[in-house]
């Protein structure tokens, strides 16, 4: 049996799969990022997850667990997470823990090299080349860089309406109206205590991104300009990472660039702009939005770790099963 896990700061999805790709169980629980949740809280979520995936049974030496978890790359968090998983698998199972960007990438490349750009509440560009060398650009949190995250888009919108207020004593327009309505206040200054409330600033600012995306879809020029700025920032980081992984010289084949995360999934303007920009600049990038749940990437990554082939038949069955099972996963 293979258990694949994709975990982040909002939710964690796990799937148990037979050798041939048939899904035995699937469950979504709460957050598992060890940097944004307490160890006790993460342990509770993983316990709930494994109670469904394994029904409390210890795994054997034939079983594999691959967990792509955000926030495990530093501070001994990976080692801690492996130890945590061992509590629920028993001593024999093969356990691998990696950055959740790996699962996001492999969900689309089926274990092949490429670059993934994640743009959600936060953002990162992460890649693996043909030599299995890996690197990253960004992902340092909302206070450092982070030019294409939900937080960055929300902050641009707030900067815009507060700038209008400073100049005009008011902030007219649909963007301002929608933001005020979302937070149930009547004037722009009333947003200040809402945005600065202890422990809630990041998520509240990031939540404004959906207003920017909504307005861009109906042609709002300011919202579209914010998304283009975010896309320019993405392209810059993708290009930096490309040269880090593939070097400055020589010809390169088309490199798959997987766009995922809530911003990339919902803002059609971003991928359209990136494709046009890529053609104009003759970049070696092939952009695509992620179509599969990242948990599929955890299953493909487990195959890579165990030296097993990822066959077209396996891919077809797994993804057909996953589509069916995700419809029944209430939290997914």
C-alpha positions, 0 to 999 in steps of 0.5 A: 500500500502507498499512502500519499499526503499533501499538507499545508497551513490550511488543510491536509489530504491523504490517500491510501492506494493499492499497487495498481492505482486503486484508491482504498481511502481518502480523507482531508483534515486540518492544517499540518504545517509545523511552523503555523500550528503547534506540534500537538495540533499537527499530531491531532490532525495526522492521527485523524488522517491515519485512523481513516487511511490505515484503520489503526493497523501498523504498516509493513516493510512493503508499505510506503508513506510519502508526505509533502508538507509545507514548512518542513525544510528547516529547523529540524521539522522534517526529522520531527515529522518523520518521527511523528508519522512513525507513531502511526505507521509502526516501525517497518514502513518506508517513510519519506517527507519533503516540501509540498512544492514537490507534490504540487510539481509531480502532480502535473509532471508525473514525477518528471523534472520541471518548475512549480510556481505556487501562489496562494496566501503565500508564494514560492517557485520550486524546481527539479532538473534532469539531474534531480538537483533542486532549488527554490526562489522565494517562499520566505514569507509575506514580509520578505519578497512575496510579490505574487501571493494573495497577501501581495495582491490584497496589499496592493488593493489596500494601498490603492484605496488608501492612496485615493482616500489620502488624495481625495478624502474618499475612495470611490470605486467598486474595489473600495466598495467591495472591500468595505462590504467584505469587512462590514465597515462604512469608511476606509479608515475603519479598515485600519483596526480590522487589518491590524487586529493581532494575529489576523492581519496576514489572512485578512489582507490575503482574503482581499485577493479574491476581490481583485480576481473577481474584478479582473474577470469583468475588465477592471483595469486596476485589478488587471494591472495588479495581476500583471504585476504579480505575473511579472514578479512570477516570471522574474523568479521563474527565470532566476530559478531556471538559470540556477537549475539549467545554467546560462549556456546552451539550448534548453528544451521546453520546461514545464512550469506548473501554476498552482495555488488559489491565485493561479487557479482562479486568476485566468488573467495570469496564465494568459499574460504569462503565455503571451510574455513567454512567447514575446521573450522566446522563453523556454517555458511551457505554462500550465495550470495544475489540473490534479490535486497535489496528493497525486504528486505524493503518490508519484513521488513515492514511486520515484523514491522507491525506484518504481516506474510510473506507467501510463496505466497507473496514472490513468487509473489513479487520476480517474479514481482520485476524481471520483473520490474527491467528490465524496471528500467533504473537507477536500 
